[in-house]
Amino acid sequence: MRVCVVLPTYNESENLRPMVSRLREVDPDIAMVIVDDNSPDGTGLIADELAGELAGVEVIHRPGKQGLGNAYRHGFAHVLAGSNDVIVTMDVDFSHDPAVIPDMLRAIEAGADAVVGSRYVRGGGTVNWPLHRRLLSRWGNSYTGALLGVRVRDCTSGFRAYRTSALAAIAPETTRADGYAFLTELVLRLSRMRFTIVEVPIRFKERELGTSKMSGRIIAESMLLVTRWGLVHRGRRLLAAIRRG
């Protein structure tokens, strides 16, 4: 399988080179597309250096910080225009362990259309998270799954693998969310189109270098969008039931 990892970056100068090195240790042939939002700490320059040093590493430079979803839309469009079989998404800050990627690819080979690295299946978990963050994350994912009718325990995990055919079918370029709700929007579309989604356990580790991009505004945006999608979905189901009755 031809595999490409899409890596959104913003102020990840301390993590980018070690992550690229680690990915090549896991799979010497793995391709990478780095999407940098004009990081003021020089991440974009490091990305250019890596692209010059290593075959199969490309860089997309954007004029400024435009959100995670927007970064992935740009990265996906670039990769889907090529000939890769699988797209992997993950954080550059080592919260996601590249050693799990072979497990994800085995799940794809076994028939999955998308694989989610899950904190909330047997064997998964979080490391160095305070209690309030663990509770908020679990509640958010339970709320999302129940409201949207999605049978995925970790709808907000960004560590994933997609068949390019499945990703292209859900038209990620037409998604609306720009923050972390983008991840839920993709799961929702995959689920609605009956694609097979498999979860594999991961241990999510809090970053050691750099600054987290998570904020209260991002969390609020995600919950508001999920609530709106859920209400729209339930409204459509109700109308369909009325028409059938």
HELIX and SHEET records of a PDB file:
HELIX    1   1 LEU A   16  VAL A   26  1                                  11    
HELIX    2   2 THR A   43  GLU A   53  1                                  11    
HELIX    3   3 LEU A   68  LEU A   80  1                                  13    
HELIX    4   4 PRO A   98  VAL A  100  5                                   3    
HELIX    5   5 ILE A  101  GLU A  109  1                                   9    
HELIX    6   6 LEU A  131  LEU A  148  1                                  18    
HELIX    7   7 THR A  164  ALA A  169  1                                   6    
HELIX    8   8 PRO A  172  THR A  174  5                                   3    
HELIX    9   9 ALA A  181  ARG A  192  1                                  12    
HELIX   10  10 GLY A  216  ARG A  244  1                                  29    
SHEET    1   A 7 VAL A  57  HIS A  61  0                                        
SHEET    2   A 7 ALA A  31  ASP A  36  1                                        
SHEET    3   A 7 VAL A   3  THR A   9  1                                        
SHEET    4   A 7 VAL A  86  THR A  89  1                                        
SHEET    5   A 7 ARG A 160  ARG A 163 -1                                        
SHEET    6   A 7 ALA A 114  SER A 118 -1                                        
SHEET    7   A 7 ILE A 197  PRO A 201  1                                        
SHEET    1   B 2 GLY A 125  VAL A 127  0                                        
SHEET    2   B 2 ARG A 203  LYS A 205  1                                        
END                                                                             
